[in-house]
Amino acid sequence: MSSSYHQMVDGEWLVVPRKGFKEQCCDCGLVHRLNFRINKQGRIEIQVYRDERATAGARKAFNFTKD
């Protein structure tokens, strides 16, 4: 199973789904799953989880070297 990620540029706005949005770091491949909601005060709240499975899949393409 392969996932593709949208390559963002600095300052770009992106409309995201309220649940299940995934973000991958371009430097290390770490993937987080984010959920969004608007609270009773009208402020945006973000809930973040590390997605170990997606991270492992994304990092297969990286050539990390041991320190």
PDB file of N, CA, C and O in Angstrom:
ATOM      1  N   MET A   1       0.853  -1.181   0.000  1.00  0.00           N
ATOM      2  CA  MET A   1       0.000   0.000   0.000  1.00  0.00           C
ATOM      3  C   MET A   1       0.890   1.231   0.000  1.00  0.00           C
ATOM      4  O   MET A   1       1.802   1.347   0.819  1.00  0.00           O
ATOM      5  N   SER A   2       0.629   2.129  -0.899  1.00  0.00           N
ATOM      6  CA  SER A   2       1.462   3.313  -1.041  1.00  0.00           C
ATOM      7  C   SER A   2       0.619   4.565  -0.857  1.00  0.00           C
ATOM      8  O   SER A   2      -0.503   4.650  -1.359  1.00  0.00           O
ATOM      9  N   SER A   3       1.160   5.526  -0.143  1.00  0.00           N
ATOM     10  CA  SER A   3       0.484   6.806   0.029  1.00  0.00           C
ATOM     11  C   SER A   3       1.283   7.884  -0.663  1.00  0.00           C
ATOM     12  O   SER A   3       2.510   7.814  -0.728  1.00  0.00           O
ATOM     13  N   SER A   4       0.594   8.877  -1.180  1.00  0.00           N
ATOM     14  CA  SER A   4       1.296  10.021  -1.743  1.00  0.00           C
ATOM     15  C   SER A   4       0.913  11.244  -0.921  1.00  0.00           C
ATOM     16  O   SER A   4      -0.195  11.332  -0.391  1.00  0.00           O
ATOM     17  N   TYR A   5       1.835  12.175  -0.826  1.00  0.00           N
ATOM     18  CA  TYR A   5       1.636  13.366  -0.023  1.00  0.00           C
ATOM     19  C   TYR A   5       1.791  14.593  -0.910  1.00  0.00           C
ATOM     20  O   TYR A   5       2.642  14.621  -1.799  1.00  0.00           O
ATOM     21  N   HIS A   6       0.972  15.598  -0.666  1.00  0.00           N
ATOM     22  CA  HIS A   6       1.032  16.854  -1.411  1.00  0.00           C
ATOM     23  C   HIS A   6       2.276  17.621  -0.986  1.00  0.00           C
ATOM     24  O   HIS A   6       2.479  17.839   0.209  1.00  0.00           O
ATOM     25  N   GLN A   7       3.106  18.031  -1.921  1.00  0.00           N
ATOM     26  CA  GLN A   7       4.315  18.801  -1.623  1.00  0.00           C
ATOM     27  C   GLN A   7       3.929  20.263  -1.453  1.00  0.00           C
ATOM     28  O   GLN A   7       3.544  20.925  -2.417  1.00  0.00           O
ATOM     29  N   MET A   8       4.030  20.763  -0.231  1.00  0.00           N
ATOM     30  CA  MET A   8       3.680  22.144   0.078  1.00  0.00           C
ATOM     31  C   MET A   8       4.872  23.059  -0.186  1.00  0.00           C
ATOM     32  O   MET A   8       6.023  22.621  -0.172  1.00  0.00           O
ATOM     33  N   VAL A   9       4.583  24.317  -0.422  1.00  0.00           N
ATOM     34  CA  VAL A   9       5.619  25.335  -0.499  1.00  0.00           C
ATOM     35  C   VAL A   9       5.377  26.313   0.645  1.00  0.00           C
ATOM     36  O   VAL A   9       4.249  26.451   1.118  1.00  0.00           O
ATOM     37  N   ASP A  10       6.417  26.983   1.085  1.00  0.00           N
ATOM     38  CA  ASP A  10       6.293  27.926   2.198  1.00  0.00           C
ATOM     39  C   ASP A  10       5.190  28.938   1.924  1.00  0.00           C
ATOM     40  O   ASP A  10       5.133  29.534   0.848  1.00  0.00           O
ATOM     41  N   GLY A  11       4.319  29.127   2.900  1.00  0.00           N
ATOM     42  CA  GLY A  11       3.254  30.118   2.802  1.00  0.00           C
ATOM     43  C   GLY A  11       1.990  29.637   2.110  1.00  0.00           C
ATOM     44  O   GLY A  11       1.013  30.382   2.038  1.00  0.00           O
ATOM     45  N   GLU A  12       1.983  28.420   1.605  1.00  0.00           N
ATOM     46  CA  GLU A  12       0.816  27.902   0.891  1.00  0.00           C
ATOM     47  C   GLU A  12      -0.305  27.555   1.873  1.00  0.00           C
ATOM     48  O   GLU A  12      -0.050  27.010   2.947  1.00  0.00           O
ATOM     49  N   TRP A  13      -1.544  27.875   1.497  1.00  0.00           N
ATOM     50  CA  TRP A  13      -2.715  27.500   2.288  1.00  0.00           C
ATOM     51  C   TRP A  13      -3.276  26.211   1.710  1.00  0.00           C
ATOM     52  O   TRP A  13      -3.260  26.007   0.497  1.00  0.00           O
ATOM     53  N   LEU A  14      -3.768  25.349   2.576  1.00  0.00           N
ATOM     54  CA  LEU A  14      -4.322  24.069   2.151  1.00  0.00           C
ATOM     55  C   LEU A  14      -5.599  23.806   2.929  1.00  0.00           C
ATOM     56  O   LEU A  14      -5.604  23.876   4.158  1.00  0.00           O
ATOM     57  N   VAL A  15      -6.678  23.506   2.227  1.00  0.00           N
ATOM     58  CA  VAL A  15      -7.920  23.114   2.889  1.00  0.00           C
ATOM     59  C   VAL A  15      -7.759  21.653   3.280  1.00  0.00           C
ATOM     60  O   VAL A  15      -7.460  20.808   2.436  1.00  0.00           O
ATOM     61  N   VAL A  16      -7.957  21.356   4.563  1.00  0.00           N
ATOM     62  CA  VAL A  16      -7.743  20.001   5.060  1.00  0.00           C
ATOM     63  C   VAL A  16      -9.047  19.412   5.588  1.00  0.00           C
ATOM     64  O   VAL A  16      -9.951  20.144   5.990  1.00  0.00           O
ATOM     65  N   PRO A  17      -9.137  18.082   5.583  1.00  0.00           N
ATOM     66  CA  PRO A  17     -10.323  17.462   6.174  1.00  0.00           C
ATOM     67  C   PRO A  17     -10.294  17.622   7.683  1.00  0.00           C
ATOM     68  O   PRO A  17      -9.228  17.844   8.258  1.00  0.00           O
ATOM     69  N   ARG A  18     -11.442  17.513   8.332  1.00  0.00           N
ATOM     70  CA  ARG A  18     -11.502  17.675   9.787  1.00  0.00           C
ATOM     71  C   ARG A  18     -10.852  16.514  10.522  1.00  0.00           C
ATOM     72  O   ARG A  18     -10.350  16.700  11.630  1.00  0.00           O
ATOM     73  N   LYS A  19     -10.847  15.322   9.939  1.00  0.00           N
ATOM     74  CA  LYS A  19     -10.261  14.156  10.603  1.00  0.00           C
ATOM     75  C   LYS A  19      -9.374  13.394   9.633  1.00  0.00           C
ATOM     76  O   LYS A  19      -9.640  13.341   8.433  1.00  0.00           O
ATOM     77  N   GLY A  20      -8.318  12.804  10.176  1.00  0.00           N
ATOM     78  CA  GLY A  20      -7.480  11.904   9.401  1.00  0.00           C
ATOM     79  C   GLY A  20      -6.472  12.558   8.475  1.00  0.00           C
ATOM     80  O   GLY A  20      -5.878  11.867   7.648  1.00  0.00           O
ATOM     81  N   PHE A  21      -6.255  13.859   8.581  1.00  0.00           N
ATOM     82  CA  PHE A  21      -5.248  14.529   7.755  1.00  0.00           C
ATOM     83  C   PHE A  21      -3.868  14.017   8.166  1.00  0.00           C
ATOM     84  O   PHE A  21      -3.567  13.935   9.357  1.00  0.00           O
ATOM     85  N   LYS A  22      -3.030  13.672   7.189  1.00  0.00           N
ATOM     86  CA  LYS A  22      -1.687  13.189   7.484  1.00  0.00           C
ATOM     87  C   LYS A  22      -0.657  14.182   6.980  1.00  0.00           C
ATOM     88  O   LYS A  22      -0.782  14.745   5.893  1.00  0.00           O
ATOM     89  N   GLU A  23       0.365  14.382   7.802  1.00  0.00           N
ATOM     90  CA  GLU A  23       1.453  15.293   7.466  1.00  0.00           C
ATOM     91  C   GLU A  23       2.763  14.506   7.574  1.00  0.00           C
ATOM     92  O   GLU A  23       2.991  13.794   8.551  1.00  0.00           O
ATOM     93  N   GLN A  24       3.620  14.645   6.555  1.00  0.00           N
ATOM     94  CA  GLN A  24       4.916  13.969   6.554  1.00  0.00           C
ATOM     95  C   GLN A  24       6.026  14.999   6.511  1.00  0.00           C
ATOM     96  O   GLN A  24       5.982  15.935   5.713  1.00  0.00           O
ATOM     97  N   CYS A  25       7.033  14.827   7.378  1.00  0.00           N
ATOM     98  CA  CYS A  25       8.206  15.693   7.356  1.00  0.00           C
ATOM     99  C   CYS A  25       9.068  15.326   6.156  1.00  0.00           C
ATOM    100  O   CYS A  25       9.355  14.150   5.933  1.00  0.00           O
ATOM    101  N   CYS A  26       9.480  16.318   5.387  1.00  0.00           N
ATOM    102  CA  CYS A  26      10.274  16.034   4.197  1.00  0.00           C
ATOM    103  C   CYS A  26      11.719  15.683   4.543  1.00  0.00           C
ATOM    104  O   CYS A  26      12.416  15.108   3.707  1.00  0.00           O
ATOM    105  N   ASP A  27      12.188  16.010   5.741  1.00  0.00           N
ATOM    106  CA  ASP A  27      13.564  15.712   6.131  1.00  0.00           C
ATOM    107  C   ASP A  27      13.741  14.297   6.690  1.00  0.00           C
ATOM    108  O   ASP A  27      14.735  13.635   6.388  1.00  0.00           O
ATOM    109  N   CYS A  28      12.788  13.830   7.500  1.00  0.00           N
ATOM    110  CA  CYS A  28      12.970  12.537   8.170  1.00  0.00           C
ATOM    111  C   CYS A  28      11.874  11.530   7.859  1.00  0.00           C
ATOM    112  O   CYS A  28      12.011  10.358   8.209  1.00  0.00           O
ATOM    113  N   GLY A  29      10.792  11.947   7.215  1.00  0.00           N
ATOM    114  CA  GLY A  29       9.722  11.035   6.843  1.00  0.00           C
ATOM    115  C   GLY A  29       8.715  10.741   7.939  1.00  0.00           C
ATOM    116  O   GLY A  29       7.807   9.937   7.725  1.00  0.00           O
ATOM    117  N   LEU A  30       8.838  11.361   9.109  1.00  0.00           N
ATOM    118  CA  LEU A  30       7.900  11.134  10.202  1.00  0.00           C
ATOM    119  C   LEU A  30       6.504  11.615   9.795  1.00  0.00           C
ATOM    120  O   LEU A  30       6.346  12.737   9.314  1.00  0.00           O
ATOM    121  N   VAL A  31       5.500  10.767   9.991  1.00  0.00           N
ATOM    122  CA  VAL A  31       4.131  11.097   9.600  1.00  0.00           C
ATOM    123  C   VAL A  31       3.269  11.249  10.851  1.00  0.00           C
ATOM    124  O   VAL A  31       3.318  10.416  11.756  1.00  0.00           O
ATOM    125  N   HIS A  32       2.480  12.320  10.892  1.00  0.00           N
ATOM    126  CA  HIS A  32       1.509  12.546  11.964  1.00  0.00           C
ATOM    127  C   HIS A  32       0.118  12.565  11.359  1.00  0.00           C
ATOM    128  O   HIS A  32      -0.077  13.028  10.235  1.00  0.00           O
ATOM    129  N   ARG A  33      -0.846  12.059  12.112  1.00  0.00           N
ATOM    130  CA  ARG A  33      -2.250  12.129  11.738  1.00  0.00           C
ATOM    131  C   ARG A  33      -2.869  13.229  12.587  1.00  0.00           C
ATOM    132  O   ARG A  33      -2.740  13.218  13.811  1.00  0.00           O
ATOM    133  N   LEU A  34      -3.539  14.175  11.947  1.00  0.00           N
ATOM    134  CA  LEU A  34      -4.102  15.327  12.644  1.00  0.00           C
ATOM    135  C   LEU A  34      -5.618  15.365  12.483  1.00  0.00           C
ATOM    136  O   LEU A  34      -6.147  15.096  11.404  1.00  0.00           O
ATOM    137  N   ASN A  35      -6.305  15.703  13.566  1.00  0.00           N
ATOM    138  CA  ASN A  35      -7.744  15.960  13.545  1.00  0.00           C
ATOM    139  C   ASN A  35      -7.961  17.408  13.967  1.00  0.00           C
ATOM    140  O   ASN A  35      -7.230  17.931  14.807  1.00  0.00           O
ATOM    141  N   PHE A  36      -8.960  18.048  13.387  1.00  0.00           N
ATOM    142  CA  PHE A  36      -9.250  19.452  13.658  1.00  0.00           C
ATOM    143  C   PHE A  36     -10.692  19.602  14.111  1.00  0.00           C
ATOM    144  O   PHE A  36     -11.569  18.856  13.676  1.00  0.00           O
ATOM    145  N   ARG A  37     -10.931  20.570  14.986  1.00  0.00           N
ATOM    146  CA  ARG A  37     -12.297  20.922  15.347  1.00  0.00           C
ATOM    147  C   ARG A  37     -12.320  22.372  15.809  1.00  0.00           C
ATOM    148  O   ARG A  37     -11.294  22.958  16.157  1.00  0.00           O
ATOM    149  N   ILE A  38     -13.519  22.925  15.799  1.00  0.00           N
ATOM    150  CA  ILE A  38     -13.708  24.287  16.303  1.00  0.00           C
ATOM    151  C   ILE A  38     -14.417  24.161  17.646  1.00  0.00           C
ATOM    152  O   ILE A  38     -15.483  23.552  17.733  1.00  0.00           O
ATOM    153  N   ASN A  39     -13.824  24.738  18.696  1.00  0.00           N
ATOM    154  CA  ASN A  39     -14.388  24.616  20.036  1.00  0.00           C
ATOM    155  C   ASN A  39     -15.533  25.611  20.246  1.00  0.00           C
ATOM    156  O   ASN A  39     -15.876  26.371  19.341  1.00  0.00           O
ATOM    157  N   LYS A  40     -16.114  25.600  21.432  1.00  0.00           N
ATOM    158  CA  LYS A  40     -17.271  26.459  21.727  1.00  0.00           C
ATOM    159  C   LYS A  40     -16.950  27.942  21.666  1.00  0.00           C
ATOM    160  O   LYS A  40     -17.849  28.763  21.486  1.00  0.00           O
ATOM    161  N   GLN A  41     -15.670  28.298  21.815  1.00  0.00           N
ATOM    162  CA  GLN A  41     -15.246  29.697  21.726  1.00  0.00           C
ATOM    163  C   GLN A  41     -14.902  30.096  20.286  1.00  0.00           C
ATOM    164  O   GLN A  41     -14.472  31.223  20.040  1.00  0.00           O
ATOM    165  N   GLY A  42     -15.093  29.163  19.327  1.00  0.00           N
ATOM    166  CA  GLY A  42     -14.819  29.458  17.925  1.00  0.00           C
ATOM    167  C   GLY A  42     -13.349  29.338  17.546  1.00  0.00           C
ATOM    168  O   GLY A  42     -12.951  29.784  16.470  1.00  0.00           O
ATOM    169  N   ARG A  43     -12.536  28.742  18.417  1.00  0.00           N
ATOM    170  CA  ARG A  43     -11.101  28.584  18.146  1.00  0.00           C
ATOM    171  C   ARG A  43     -10.837  27.193  17.589  1.00  0.00           C
ATOM    172  O   ARG A  43     -11.516  26.231  17.946  1.00  0.00           O
ATOM    173  N   ILE A  44      -9.855  27.099  16.720  1.00  0.00           N
ATOM    174  CA  ILE A  44      -9.481  25.825  16.117  1.00  0.00           C
ATOM    175  C   ILE A  44      -8.632  25.030  17.100  1.00  0.00           C
ATOM    176  O   ILE A  44      -7.686  25.558  17.684  1.00  0.00           O
ATOM    177  N   GLU A  45      -8.976  23.759  17.278  1.00  0.00           N
ATOM    178  CA  GLU A  45      -8.189  22.844  18.093  1.00  0.00           C
ATOM    179  C   GLU A  45      -7.634  21.756  17.178  1.00  0.00           C
ATOM    180  O   GLU A  45      -8.289  21.331  16.226  1.00  0.00           O
ATOM    181  N   ILE A  46      -6.412  21.314  17.484  1.00  0.00           N
ATOM    182  CA  ILE A  46      -5.753  20.268  16.703  1.00  0.00           C
ATOM    183  C   ILE A  46      -5.398  19.121  17.637  1.00  0.00           C
ATOM    184  O   ILE A  46      -4.880  19.342  18.732  1.00  0.00           O
ATOM    185  N   GLN A  47      -5.676  17.898  17.202  1.00  0.00           N
ATOM    186  CA  GLN A  47      -5.317  16.688  17.922  1.00  0.00           C
ATOM    187  C   GLN A  47      -4.336  15.931  17.044  1.00  0.00           C
ATOM    188  O   GLN A  47      -4.625  15.685  15.873  1.00  0.00           O
ATOM    189  N   VAL A  48      -3.167  15.551  17.589  1.00  0.00           N
ATOM    190  CA  VAL A  48      -2.091  14.971  16.784  1.00  0.00           C
ATOM    191  C   VAL A  48      -1.699  13.600  17.320  1.00  0.00           C
ATOM    192  O   VAL A  48      -1.568  13.407  18.529  1.00  0.00           O
ATOM    193  N   TYR A  49      -1.513  12.649  16.402  1.00  0.00           N
ATOM    194  CA  TYR A  49      -1.010  11.319  16.732  1.00  0.00           C
ATOM    195  C   TYR A  49       0.119  10.975  15.766  1.00  0.00           C
ATOM    196  O   TYR A  49       0.032  11.285  14.578  1.00  0.00           O
ATOM    197  N   ARG A  50       1.170  10.343  16.261  1.00  0.00           N
ATOM    198  CA  ARG A  50       2.220   9.834  15.383  1.00  0.00           C
ATOM    199  C   ARG A  50       1.674   8.580  14.705  1.00  0.00           C
ATOM    200  O   ARG A  50       1.118   7.708  15.372  1.00  0.00           O
ATOM    201  N   ASP A  51       1.827   8.485  13.387  1.00  0.00           N
ATOM    202  CA  ASP A  51       1.352   7.333  12.622  1.00  0.00           C
ATOM    203  C   ASP A  51       2.556   6.452  12.301  1.00  0.00           C
ATOM    204  O   ASP A  51       3.250   6.670  11.308  1.00  0.00           O
ATOM    205  N   GLU A  52       2.796   5.456  13.153  1.00  0.00           N
ATOM    206  CA  GLU A  52       3.976   4.599  13.025  1.00  0.00           C
ATOM    207  C   GLU A  52       3.985   3.825  11.715  1.00  0.00           C
ATOM    208  O   GLU A  52       5.031   3.693  11.078  1.00  0.00           O
ATOM    209  N   ARG A  53       2.838   3.318  11.313  1.00  0.00           N
ATOM    210  CA  ARG A  53       2.769   2.514  10.090  1.00  0.00           C
ATOM    211  C   ARG A  53       3.070   3.351   8.847  1.00  0.00           C
ATOM    212  O   ARG A  53       3.840   2.932   7.983  1.00  0.00           O
ATOM    213  N   ALA A  54       2.460   4.530   8.762  1.00  0.00           N
ATOM    214  CA  ALA A  54       2.714   5.408   7.616  1.00  0.00           C
ATOM    215  C   ALA A  54       4.153   5.897   7.612  1.00  0.00           C
ATOM    216  O   ALA A  54       4.754   6.039   6.547  1.00  0.00           O
ATOM    217  N   THR A  55       4.722   6.159   8.806  1.00  0.00           N
ATOM    218  CA  THR A  55       6.116   6.581   8.896  1.00  0.00           C
ATOM    219  C   THR A  55       7.038   5.488   8.377  1.00  0.00           C
ATOM    220  O   THR A  55       7.957   5.758   7.603  1.00  0.00           O
ATOM    221  N   ALA A  56       6.790   4.241   8.807  1.00  0.00           N
ATOM    222  CA  ALA A  56       7.628   3.125   8.340  1.00  0.00           C
ATOM    223  C   ALA A  56       7.559   2.989   6.827  1.00  0.00           C
ATOM    224  O   ALA A  56       8.577   2.758   6.175  1.00  0.00           O
ATOM    225  N   GLY A  57       6.361   3.133   6.266  1.00  0.00           N
ATOM    226  CA  GLY A  57       6.213   3.048   4.815  1.00  0.00           C
ATOM    227  C   GLY A  57       6.921   4.184   4.095  1.00  0.00           C
ATOM    228  O   GLY A  57       7.554   3.969   3.061  1.00  0.00           O
ATOM    229  N   ALA A  58       6.816   5.390   4.636  1.00  0.00           N
ATOM    230  CA  ALA A  58       7.452   6.551   3.992  1.00  0.00           C
ATOM    231  C   ALA A  58       8.968   6.465   4.068  1.00  0.00           C
ATOM    232  O   ALA A  58       9.665   6.880   3.142  1.00  0.00           O
ATOM    233  N   ARG A  59       9.482   5.924   5.174  1.00  0.00           N
ATOM    234  CA  ARG A  59      10.931   5.882   5.372  1.00  0.00           C
ATOM    235  C   ARG A  59      11.615   4.802   4.561  1.00  0.00           C
ATOM    236  O   ARG A  59      12.844   4.779   4.498  1.00  0.00           O
ATOM    237  N   LYS A  60      10.864   3.904   3.938  1.00  0.00           N
ATOM    238  CA  LYS A  60      11.479   2.872   3.096  1.00  0.00           C
ATOM    239  C   LYS A  60      12.291   3.500   1.957  1.00  0.00           C
ATOM    240  O   LYS A  60      13.287   2.930   1.513  1.00  0.00           O
ATOM    241  N   ALA A  61      11.862   4.664   1.494  1.00  0.00           N
ATOM    242  CA  ALA A  61      12.543   5.334   0.381  1.00  0.00           C
ATOM    243  C   ALA A  61      13.753   6.137   0.838  1.00  0.00           C
ATOM    244  O   ALA A  61      14.547   6.569   0.002  1.00  0.00           O
ATOM    245  N   PHE A  62      13.918   6.350   2.152  1.00  0.00           N
ATOM    246  CA  PHE A  62      15.034   7.121   2.675  1.00  0.00           C
ATOM    247  C   PHE A  62      16.257   6.217   2.808  1.00  0.00           C
ATOM    248  O   PHE A  62      16.123   5.018   3.055  1.00  0.00           O
ATOM    249  N   ASN A  63      17.430   6.784   2.645  1.00  0.00           N
ATOM    250  CA  ASN A  63      18.676   6.044   2.836  1.00  0.00           C
ATOM    251  C   ASN A  63      19.398   6.610   4.042  1.00  0.00           C
ATOM    252  O   ASN A  63      20.384   7.335   3.910  1.00  0.00           O
ATOM    253  N   PHE A  64      18.886   6.264   5.247  1.00  0.00           N
ATOM    254  CA  PHE A  64      19.504   6.755   6.476  1.00  0.00           C
ATOM    255  C   PHE A  64      20.819   6.026   6.729  1.00  0.00           C
ATOM    256  O   PHE A  64      20.933   4.831   6.460  1.00  0.00           O
ATOM    257  N   THR A  65      21.811   6.749   7.247  1.00  0.00           N
ATOM    258  CA  THR A  65      23.081   6.130   7.620  1.00  0.00           C
ATOM    259  C   THR A  65      23.198   6.145   9.125  1.00  0.00           C
ATOM    260  O   THR A  65      22.693   7.055   9.784  1.00  0.00           O
ATOM    261  N   LYS A  66      23.866   5.135   9.679  1.00  0.00           N
ATOM    262  CA  LYS A  66      24.065   5.078  11.117  1.00  0.00           C
ATOM    263  C   LYS A  66      25.092   6.117  11.526  1.00  0.00           C
ATOM    264  O   LYS A  66      26.046   6.385  10.796  1.00  0.00           O
ATOM    265  N   ASP A  67      24.887   6.703  12.713  1.00  0.00           N
ATOM    266  CA  ASP A  67      25.824   7.721  13.231  1.00  0.00           C
ATOM    267  C   ASP A  67      27.137   7.090  13.596  1.00  0.00           C
ATOM    268  O   ASP A  67      28.050   7.781  14.048  1.00  0.00           O
TER     269      ASP A  67
END
